[in-house]
Amino acid sequence: MNVSITTFFKSKLYVLNKGDSRVTSIKDVAKLAEVSTATVSRVLTNTGNVSIKNRKKVLDAVEKLKYYPNSIGRQLRKMDT
């Protein structure tokens, strides 16, 4: 199977909104779930105290938006300078 790099990145690393060239972000998830970005982060990393109600709201928003963390962004964020 011959897949171009552009196709690979679009299909594996980015989830694009229909008709929108913007990448779905943690802010989009927080807005849809009506919680803070910190709460979304806590749910995704399974750390901290998050109520069951808010956890469900975040996970529902993640599923609806088909969000998953961008591995390249995460690697860049964790790099030491």
C-alpha positions in Angstrom: 0.0 0.0 0.0 1.5 3.3 -1.1 0.3 6.1 1.2 1.7 9.6 0.8 3.0 11.4 3.9 0.4 14.1 3.7 -2.4 11.5 3.7 -0.8 9.7 6.6 -0.6 12.8 8.7 -4.2 13.8 7.9 -5.5 10.4 8.7 -3.4 9.5 11.8 -2.5 12.7 13.6 -5.2 15.3 12.9 -8.9 15.1 13.1 -10.4 17.8 10.9 -13.8 19.3 11.4 -16.0 18.9 8.4 -15.6 21.9 6.1 -13.0 23.3 8.5 -9.2 23.2 8.1 -8.7 23.6 11.9 -7.5 20.8 14.1 -9.8 19.7 16.9 -8.2 21.0 20.1 -8.5 20.5 23.8 -10.2 23.9 23.9 -12.9 22.6 21.5 -13.6 19.6 23.8 -13.7 21.9 26.9 -16.2 24.2 25.2 -18.5 21.4 24.1 -18.3 19.7 27.5 -18.7 23.1 29.3 -15.7 22.5 31.5 -12.2 24.0 31.8 -9.3 22.8 29.7 -7.7 21.7 32.9 -10.6 19.3 33.6 -10.3 17.9 30.1 -6.6 17.4 30.6 -7.2 15.6 34.0 -9.8 13.3 32.3 -7.5 12.5 29.4 -4.5 11.8 31.6 -6.6 10.1 34.3 -5.1 12.3 37.1 -6.7 14.5 39.7 -10.2 14.5 41.0 -12.9 14.9 38.4 -16.6 14.2 39.2 -18.3 11.4 37.4 -20.7 13.9 35.7 -17.8 16.0 34.3 -15.8 12.9 33.3 -18.8 11.7 31.3 -19.3 15.1 29.7 -15.7 15.2 28.6 -15.6 11.7 27.3 -18.8 12.3 25.3 -17.3 15.5 23.8 -14.1 13.6 22.9 -16.1 10.9 21.2 -18.4 13.4 19.4 -15.5 15.5 18.1 -13.3 12.4 17.5 -10.5 14.1 19.4 -7.3 12.4 20.3 -4.1 14.1 21.5 -1.6 15.1 18.8 1.5 13.0 19.5 3.8 15.5 17.7 2.5 18.4 19.8 2.9 16.3 23.0 6.5 15.5 22.1 7.3 19.1 21.3 5.7 20.2 24.6 7.8 17.7 26.6 11.1 18.6 24.9 13.9 20.0 27.1 15.6 23.1 25.7 
